[in-house]
Amino acid sequence: MRRVTRMEYGTIEREIHVDASPEVAFEVVSRPEHIAQWWTDDAVLEATPGAVGELIWGDRAQVVRIVVEKTEPPRLFSFRWCHPDGDLEDSAASLLVSFELTPSGTGTTIRLTETGFREMGWEAAKLEEQYRDHSTGWDTFVPRLGDYLALVSTR
């Protein structure tokens, strides 16, 4: 008998410990001038619940609109993105990205969670593709977040 292991394609989780205070880490995950240093090429957003912003890659080659979901400085920043057909009102059919910041020793543990993949209504192949694409992306950008925080916290 052959066992087939299927992935859930429901939640992506990454965790990193940084030698920076939760206050500094919160600024880096929620302010556009910092986001543009470790994740996007540019960002326009205000860390206020309900605020609409943009994450920009290339010279506006890819622009993704986001809606800030929750801010609890210095412990939580979350937003929704990947809204179908750009419908920012339909939060049920969007992905939720959360950065939870917890003091840990002299630094902070950052836990990134992205949820909502199954709720998007995608066909199985697209669900798997999007999940793997986002998973690979976070595998790249979470370490870059750590590297950038190491630079910022020594200034």
For each residue, the residues with C-beta under 8 A, 3 or more apart:
1:
2:
3:
4:
5:
6:
7: 128 131
8: 11 118
9: 117 118 127 128 131
10: 115 117 118
11: 8 113 114 115 117
12: 112 113 114 115 131 134 135 138
13: 111 112 113
14: 111 112 138 139 142
15: 109 110 111 112
16: 109 110 142 143 145 146
17: 104 107 108 109 110
18: 25 107 108 109 110 145 146 149 150 153
19: 106 107 149 150 153
20: 24 25 28 107 108 149 150 152 153
21: 24 25 74 103 107 108 153
22: 25 26 74 75 101 102 103 108
23: 26 27 73 74
24: 20 21 27 28 108 149 152 153
25: 18 20 21 22 28 29 74 101 108 110 149
26: 22 23 29 30 73 74 75 77 101
27: 23 24 30 31 34
28: 20 24 25 31 34 35 38 145 148 149 152
29: 25 26 34 35 77 99 101 110 145
30: 26 27 34 35 45 47 71 73 77 99
31: 27 28 34 35 47
32: 35 36 42 43 44 45 53
33: 36 37 43
34: 27 28 29 30 31 37 38 148 152
35: 28 29 30 31 32 38 39 40 43 45 55
36: 32 33 39 40 41 42 43
37: 33 34 148
38: 28 34 35 141 144 145 147 148
39: 35 36 43 55 141 144 145
40: 35 36 43 55 56 57
41: 36 56 57 58 59
42: 32 36 56
43: 32 33 35 36 39 40 53 54 55 56
44: 32 53 54 56
45: 30 32 35 51 53 54 55 66 68 79
46: 51 53 68
47: 30 31 51 68 71 73 77
48: 51 68 71
49: 68 69 70 71
50: 67 68
51: 45 46 47 48 67 68
52: 65 66 67 68 88
53: 32 43 44 45 46 65 66 67 68 79
54: 43 44 45 63 64 65 66
55: 35 39 40 43 45 63 64 66 81
56: 40 41 42 43 44 60 62 63 64
57: 40 41 61 62 63
58: 41 61 62
59: 41
60: 56 63
61: 57 58
62: 56 57 58
63: 54 55 56 57 60
64: 54 55 56 81 82
65: 52 53 54 81 83 86 88
66: 45 52 53 54 55 79 80 81
67: 50 51 52 53 79 80 81 83 88 91 94
68: 45 46 47 48 49 50 51 52 53 71 77 78 79
69: 49 78 79 80 91 96 98
70: 49 76 77 78 98
71: 30 47 48 49 68 76 77 78
72: 75 76 77
73: 23 26 30 47 77
74: 21 22 23 25 26 101
75: 22 26 72 100 101 102
76: 70 71 72 98 99 100 101
77: 26 29 30 47 68 70 71 72 73 98 99 101
78: 68 69 70 71 96 97 98 99
79: 45 53 66 67 68 69 96 97
80: 66 67 69 83 91 94 95 96 97 116
81: 55 64 65 66 67 94 95 97
82: 64 94 95 120 130
83: 65 67 80 86 87 88 90 93 94
84: 87 90 93 94 120 121
85:
86: 65 83
87: 83 84 90 93
88: 52 65 67 83
89:
90: 83 84 87 93 94
91: 67 69 80 94
92: 119
93: 83 84 87 90 116 119 120 121
94: 67 80 81 82 83 84 90 91 116 120
95: 80 81 82 114 115 116 117 120 134
96: 69 78 79 80 113 114 115 116
97: 78 79 80 81 112 113 114
98: 69 70 76 77 78 111 112 113 114 115
99: 29 30 76 77 78 110 111 112
100: 75 76 110 111 113
101: 22 25 26 29 74 75 76 77 108 109 110
102: 22 75 108 109 111
103: 21 22 107 108
104: 17 107 108 109
105:
106: 19
107: 17 18 19 20 21 103 104
108: 17 18 20 21 22 24 25 101 102 103 104
109: 15 16 17 18 101 102 104
110: 15 16 17 18 25 29 99 100 101 142 145 146
111: 13 14 15 98 99 100 102
112: 12 13 14 15 97 98 99 138 142
113: 11 12 13 96 97 98 100
114: 11 12 95 96 97 98 117 134 138
115: 10 11 12 95 96 98
116: 80 93 94 95 96 119 120
117: 9 10 11 95 114 120 122 127 130 131 134
118: 8 9 10 127
119: 92 93 116
120: 82 84 93 94 95 116 117 127 130
121: 84 93
122: 117 126 127 130
123: 126 127
124: 127 128
125: 128 129
126: 122 123 129 130
127: 9 117 118 120 122 123 124 130 131
128: 7 9 124 125 131 132
129: 125 126 132 133
130: 82 117 120 122 126 127 133 134
131: 7 9 12 117 127 128 134 135
132: 128 129 135 136
133: 129 130 136 137
134: 12 95 114 117 130 131 137 138
135: 12 131 132 138 139
136: 132 133 139 140
137: 133 134 140 141
138: 12 14 112 114 134 135 141 142
139: 14 135 136 142 143
140: 136 137 143 144
141: 38 39 137 138 144 145
142: 14 16 110 112 138 139 145 146
143: 16 139 140 146 147
144: 38 39 140 141 147 148
145: 16 18 28 29 38 39 110 141 142 148 149
146: 16 18 110 142 143 149 150
147: 38 143 144 150 151
148: 28 34 37 38 144 145 151 152
149: 18 19 20 24 25 28 145 146 152 153
150: 18 19 20 146 147 153 154
151: 147 148 154 155
152: 20 24 28 34 148 149 155
153: 18 19 20 21 24 149 150
154: 150 151
155: 151 152
